[in-house]
């Protein structure tokens, strides 16, 4: 509580400077703690402390969560072999997740290049990098019902499902060494998109029965074009259909809607021709730029915002008065313009 109160008394500039210093210290201490773990492991001091493994020592003695302990142990093993990784971690060139993802692929010949390649990359980008170093074969399609937690003992709703997708998913496939992931009633995997080679990505998610019915219907409608009914082809066709009609990046100027008859010059509605021009000008990206010159990278959930608010006479049919903003920066602009009145209007009831 005292820390929060201290931060509330800081100016905006001091708050940002303080955070940057704290992050630098955090990185340095992370590297220092991993260096300690390397030496503790080599001296087997965790055993002297009464713990059978370094993982148990990290979780029970040091209080790390299982995930945090795993990351630090993997980073320690990588840094023990390639000490330069610790310096890169301390100065922010890479993060712990990068060490975990890249560790299986590091060698004495490539770790320097890998370090440079990984600098500044996100987890998704690092997974693509790792996949390019060790490609895996495609996993086969499978749709499987998940037993409900409230099922009675001995009952298995999945066992009674005789849909064609489940029949196929239960057959062994000698071509693919990785069988489908079986999901228990108490543990459902979250959405995942994992690269398995430079050009191939594995998608996984849990959906409802209505979605399964829709996908099955799509397979039937696309049977003439995609007789194999592969999920990749079906979902790609559905995505193409939607994007061709809704994605502003694909919308041609020649198809821009004509202004509706009867609209006044001061209509709040932004005409389609203006929307298309603004989207092209702002490159389909939030146009907010910070005082330091950092432009917001958001490309999803964008909104057309009046620079001079419509409520005070700003025009909707003038390209120069409309800009793209993400939801957060649009709300921030409204609050700066109209204060608490805009905040109350945007808060959920």
C-alpha positions as CSV (number, residue, x, y, z in Angstrom):
1,X,0.0,0.0,0.0
2,X,2.9,2.4,0.8
3,X,4.5,1.7,-2.6
4,X,1.2,2.5,-4.4
5,X,0.8,5.7,-2.4
6,X,4.4,6.7,-3.2
7,X,3.8,6.2,-6.9
8,X,0.6,8.3,-6.8
9,X,2.6,11.3,-5.6
10,X,5.0,11.1,-8.6
11,X,4.7,13.2,-11.8
12,X,4.0,11.4,-15.1
13,X,7.7,11.8,-16.1
14,X,9.0,10.5,-12.8
15,X,6.6,7.6,-12.8
16,X,7.8,6.5,-16.3
17,X,11.5,7.0,-15.3
18,X,10.9,5.1,-12.1
19,X,9.3,2.2,-14.0
20,X,12.2,2.0,-16.5
21,X,14.7,1.9,-13.6
22,X,12.7,-0.8,-11.9
23,X,12.6,-2.9,-15.0
24,X,16.4,-2.6,-15.5
25,X,16.9,-3.7,-11.9
26,X,14.4,-6.5,-12.3
27,X,16.3,-7.8,-15.3
28,X,19.6,-7.5,-13.5
29,X,18.3,-9.4,-10.5
30,X,16.8,-12.1,-12.7
31,X,20.2,-12.7,-14.3
32,X,21.8,-12.7,-10.8
33,X,19.3,-15.2,-9.4
34,X,19.9,-17.5,-12.4
35,X,23.6,-17.2,-11.9
36,X,23.1,-18.3,-8.3
37,X,20.9,-21.2,-9.4
38,X,23.7,-22.4,-11.7
39,X,26.2,-22.5,-8.9
40,X,23.7,-24.0,-6.4
41,X,22.9,-26.8,-8.9
42,X,26.6,-27.5,-9.6
43,X,27.4,-27.7,-5.9
44,X,24.2,-29.7,-5.3
45,X,23.4,-27.4,-2.4
46,X,19.6,-27.9,-2.9
47,X,20.1,-31.5,-1.8
48,X,21.9,-30.3,1.3
49,X,18.9,-28.1,2.0
50,X,16.6,-31.2,1.9
51,X,15.2,-31.0,-1.6
52,X,15.4,-33.9,-4.1
53,X,15.5,-31.6,-7.2
54,X,16.3,-28.1,-8.2
55,X,12.6,-27.7,-9.3
56,X,11.4,-28.7,-5.8
57,X,13.9,-26.3,-4.3
58,X,12.7,-23.4,-6.4
59,X,9.0,-24.0,-5.8
60,X,9.1,-25.0,-2.1
61,X,12.1,-23.1,-0.8
62,X,12.1,-20.0,-3.0
63,X,8.3,-19.8,-3.5
64,X,8.3,-19.7,-7.3
65,X,5.3,-21.0,-9.2
66,X,5.8,-24.1,-11.2
67,X,6.0,-22.1,-14.4
68,X,8.4,-19.6,-13.1
69,X,10.6,-22.3,-11.6
70,X,10.7,-24.2,-14.9
71,X,11.7,-21.0,-16.9
72,X,14.5,-20.2,-14.5
73,X,15.9,-23.7,-14.4
74,X,15.8,-23.9,-18.2
75,X,17.5,-20.5,-18.4
76,X,20.1,-21.6,-15.9
77,X,20.9,-24.7,-17.9
78,X,21.3,-22.7,-21.1
79,X,23.4,-20.0,-19.4
80,X,25.6,-22.6,-17.7
81,X,26.6,-23.7,-21.2
82,X,26.6,-20.3,-22.8
83,X,27.4,-17.6,-20.2
84,X,26.9,-14.7,-22.6
85,X,23.1,-15.4,-22.4
86,X,23.1,-14.0,-18.8
87,X,24.5,-10.7,-19.9
88,X,21.9,-10.6,-22.7
89,X,19.2,-11.3,-20.2
90,X,20.5,-8.6,-17.8
91,X,20.5,-5.8,-20.4
92,X,17.1,-6.7,-21.9
93,X,18.3,-8.1,-25.3
94,X,16.3,-11.3,-24.6
95,X,13.8,-12.5,-22.0
96,X,13.4,-15.7,-20.0
97,X,10.8,-17.1,-22.4
98,X,13.3,-16.7,-25.2
99,X,15.9,-18.8,-23.4
100,X,13.3,-21.5,-22.8
101,X,12.2,-21.7,-26.4
102,X,15.7,-21.5,-27.9
103,X,17.6,-23.7,-25.4
104,X,17.0,-27.0,-27.3
105,X,18.4,-25.4,-30.5
106,X,21.5,-23.7,-29.2
107,X,24.9,-25.0,-30.1
108,X,28.5,-23.7,-29.7
109,X,28.4,-22.8,-33.4
110,X,25.1,-21.0,-33.6
111,X,24.3,-19.4,-30.2
112,X,25.8,-16.1,-31.1
113,X,23.8,-15.8,-34.3
114,X,20.7,-17.1,-32.4
115,X,21.1,-14.4,-29.8
116,X,21.2,-11.7,-32.4
117,X,18.2,-13.2,-34.2
118,X,16.1,-13.5,-31.0
119,X,16.7,-9.9,-29.9
120,X,13.5,-8.0,-29.5
121,X,11.3,-10.8,-30.7
122,X,7.9,-11.8,-29.2
123,X,7.1,-15.3,-28.1
124,X,5.2,-16.0,-31.3
125,X,8.2,-14.9,-33.4
126,X,10.6,-17.0,-31.4
127,X,8.4,-20.0,-31.9
128,X,8.6,-19.5,-35.6
129,X,12.3,-19.2,-35.3
130,X,12.5,-22.5,-33.4
131,X,10.2,-24.2,-35.9
132,X,12.5,-23.2,-38.7
133,X,15.4,-24.9,-36.9
134,X,13.5,-28.1,-36.1
135,X,10.4,-28.6,-38.4
136,X,7.8,-31.1,-37.4
137,X,5.2,-32.9,-39.6
138,X,1.6,-31.7,-39.8
139,X,-0.7,-33.1,-37.2
140,X,-3.9,-34.7,-38.6
141,X,-7.3,-33.1,-38.2
142,X,-9.4,-34.2,-35.3
143,X,-12.6,-33.1,-33.7
144,X,-13.3,-34.7,-30.3
145,X,-16.1,-34.2,-27.8
146,X,-14.9,-33.4,-24.2
147,X,-16.7,-35.2,-21.4
148,X,-18.5,-32.9,-19.1
149,X,-17.2,-32.7,-15.5
150,X,-20.7,-33.5,-14.1
151,X,-20.8,-36.9,-15.9
152,X,-21.7,-39.7,-13.6
153,X,-19.0,-42.2,-12.7
154,X,-18.6,-44.8,-15.4
155,X,-20.3,-42.6,-18.0
156,X,-18.3,-41.2,-20.9
157,X,-20.2,-39.0,-23.2
158,X,-17.3,-39.1,-25.7
159,X,-17.6,-42.9,-25.9
160,X,-21.2,-42.6,-27.2
161,X,-20.3,-40.1,-29.9
162,X,-20.2,-41.9,-33.2
163,X,-19.7,-38.9,-35.5
164,X,-17.4,-39.4,-38.4
165,X,-14.9,-36.9,-37.0
166,X,-14.5,-38.9,-33.8
167,X,-14.2,-42.2,-35.7
168,X,-11.4,-40.8,-37.7
169,X,-9.7,-39.2,-34.6
170,X,-9.6,-42.6,-32.8
171,X,-7.8,-44.4,-35.7
172,X,-4.0,-44.8,-35.5
173,X,-2.1,-42.9,-38.2
174,X,1.3,-44.3,-39.0
175,X,2.2,-41.3,-40.9
176,X,2.1,-38.9,-38.0
177,X,4.2,-39.6,-34.8
178,X,2.2,-37.2,-32.7
179,X,-1.3,-38.5,-31.7
180,X,-4.1,-36.1,-30.9
181,X,-4.0,-34.5,-27.5
182,X,-6.6,-36.1,-25.2
183,X,-8.3,-33.6,-23.0
184,X,-9.6,-34.6,-19.6
185,X,-12.9,-33.2,-18.1
186,X,-10.9,-31.2,-15.5
187,X,-8.2,-29.8,-17.8
188,X,-9.2,-28.1,-21.1
189,X,-6.4,-26.7,-23.2
190,X,-6.7,-23.0,-24.0
191,X,-6.5,-21.6,-27.5
192,X,-3.1,-22.2,-29.1
193,X,-1.3,-21.4,-32.4
194,X,2.0,-23.2,-32.5
195,X,4.5,-23.1,-35.4
196,X,5.7,-26.6,-36.3
197,X,7.8,-25.7,-39.4
198,X,8.7,-22.4,-41.2
199,X,5.5,-22.5,-43.3
200,X,3.1,-24.6,-41.2
201,X,1.2,-23.7,-38.0
202,X,-0.8,-26.0,-35.7
203,X,-4.1,-24.5,-34.4
204,X,-5.9,-25.8,-31.4
205,X,-9.0,-24.6,-29.5
206,X,-12.1,-25.7,-27.7
207,X,-15.5,-24.8,-29.2
208,X,-19.2,-25.5,-28.7
209,X,-21.4,-28.0,-30.4
210,X,-23.1,-25.3,-32.6
211,X,-19.7,-24.6,-34.1
212,X,-19.1,-28.2,-34.8
213,X,-22.4,-28.3,-36.7
214,X,-21.4,-25.2,-38.7
215,X,-18.1,-26.7,-39.6
216,X,-19.7,-29.9,-40.7
217,X,-22.2,-27.9,-42.9
218,X,-19.3,-26.0,-44.4
219,X,-17.6,-29.3,-45.3
220,X,-20.7,-30.4,-47.1
221,X,-21.1,-27.1,-49.0
222,X,-17.4,-27.1,-50.0
223,X,-17.3,-30.8,-50.9
224,X,-17.1,-30.1,-54.6
225,X,-14.0,-27.8,-54.1
226,X,-12.4,-29.6,-51.2
227,X,-13.5,-33.2,-51.3
228,X,-11.1,-34.2,-48.5
229,X,-12.9,-31.9,-46.1
230,X,-9.7,-30.8,-44.4
231,X,-10.3,-28.3,-41.6
232,X,-7.5,-26.1,-43.0
233,X,-9.3,-25.8,-46.4
234,X,-12.8,-25.3,-44.8
235,X,-11.7,-22.6,-42.3
236,X,-9.6,-20.9,-44.9
237,X,-12.5,-20.7,-47.3
238,X,-14.8,-19.3,-44.5
239,X,-12.1,-16.7,-43.6
240,X,-11.6,-15.6,-47.2
241,X,-15.4,-15.2,-47.7
242,X,-15.6,-12.9,-44.6
243,X,-12.5,-10.9,-45.3
244,X,-13.4,-10.2,-48.9
245,X,-16.6,-8.6,-47.6
246,X,-15.5,-6.9,-44.4
247,X,-11.7,-6.3,-44.4
248,X,-11.1,-2.6,-45.3
249,X,-7.6,-3.5,-46.6
250,X,-9.3,-5.5,-49.4
251,X,-12.1,-3.2,-50.1
252,X,-11.7,-1.5,-53.4
253,X,-12.5,2.2,-53.8
254,X,-14.7,1.4,-56.8
255,X,-17.0,-0.5,-54.4
256,X,-17.3,2.3,-51.8
257,X,-20.8,3.0,-50.9
258,X,-22.4,6.1,-52.2
259,X,-23.6,8.6,-49.6
260,X,-27.1,7.9,-48.4
261,X,-29.8,10.1,-49.9
262,X,-31.1,12.6,-47.4
263,X,-28.0,12.7,-45.2
264,X,-27.3,16.2,-44.0
265,X,-23.8,17.7,-44.2
266,X,-23.5,17.4,-40.5
267,X,-24.5,13.7,-40.2
268,X,-22.6,11.8,-37.5
269,X,-22.2,8.8,-39.8
270,X,-18.7,8.7,-41.5
271,X,-19.3,8.0,-45.3
272,X,-17.8,4.8,-46.7
273,X,-15.6,6.8,-49.1
274,X,-14.1,8.7,-46.1
275,X,-13.6,5.5,-44.2
276,X,-11.7,3.9,-47.1
277,X,-9.5,7.0,-47.5
278,X,-8.8,7.2,-43.8
279,X,-8.0,3.5,-43.5
280,X,-5.6,3.7,-46.4
281,X,-3.9,6.9,-45.0
282,X,-3.5,5.4,-41.5
283,X,-2.4,2.0,-42.9
284,X,-5.1,0.2,-41.0
285,X,-3.5,1.0,-37.7
286,X,-4.2,3.1,-34.7
287,X,-2.8,6.6,-35.4
288,X,-2.0,7.6,-31.8
289,X,1.6,8.8,-31.4
290,X,3.0,9.4,-27.9
291,X,5.1,12.5,-27.0
292,X,8.2,10.4,-27.4
293,X,7.2,9.5,-31.0
294,X,6.0,5.9,-30.3
295,X,3.0,5.0,-32.5
296,X,0.4,2.6,-31.2
297,X,0.8,-0.8,-33.0
298,X,-2.9,-1.9,-32.6
299,X,-4.5,-3.2,-35.9
300,X,-7.6,-4.8,-34.3
301,X,-10.7,-3.3,-32.8
302,X,-10.1,0.1,-34.6
303,X,-12.6,2.9,-34.5
304,X,-13.1,6.0,-36.7
305,X,-12.7,9.0,-34.4
306,X,-13.6,12.6,-35.1
307,X,-10.5,14.8,-34.4
308,X,-12.8,17.8,-33.9
309,X,-15.7,16.1,-32.0
310,X,-18.9,15.8,-33.9
311,X,-20.7,17.2,-30.9
312,X,-19.0,20.6,-31.3
313,X,-19.3,20.8,-35.0
314,X,-16.6,18.5,-36.3
315,X,-17.4,17.1,-39.8
316,X,-17.8,13.4,-40.6
317,X,-17.4,13.9,-44.4
318,X,-13.9,15.4,-44.2
319,X,-11.0,13.0,-44.4
320,X,-8.7,15.3,-42.5
321,X,-11.1,15.3,-39.5
322,X,-11.3,11.5,-39.2
323,X,-8.6,9.2,-37.8
324,X,-8.2,5.6,-36.8
325,X,-7.8,4.9,-33.1
326,X,-7.9,1.7,-31.1
327,X,-10.6,1.4,-28.4
328,X,-8.2,2.4,-25.6
329,X,-6.9,5.6,-27.3
330,X,-10.4,6.5,-28.5
331,X,-11.7,6.3,-25.0
332,X,-8.7,8.2,-23.7
333,X,-9.3,11.0,-26.2
334,X,-13.0,11.2,-25.3
335,X,-12.1,11.5,-21.6
336,X,-9.6,14.2,-22.3
337,X,-12.2,16.1,-24.3
338,X,-15.3,15.6,-22.1
339,X,-13.9,14.6,-18.7
340,X,-16.0,12.6,-16.3
341,X,-19.1,12.8,-18.5
342,X,-17.4,10.7,-21.1
343,X,-15.9,8.3,-18.5
344,X,-19.4,7.6,-17.0
345,X,-20.9,7.1,-20.5
346,X,-18.3,4.5,-21.4
347,X,-18.2,2.6,-18.1
348,X,-20.2,-0.7,-18.1
349,X,-23.6,-0.4,-16.3
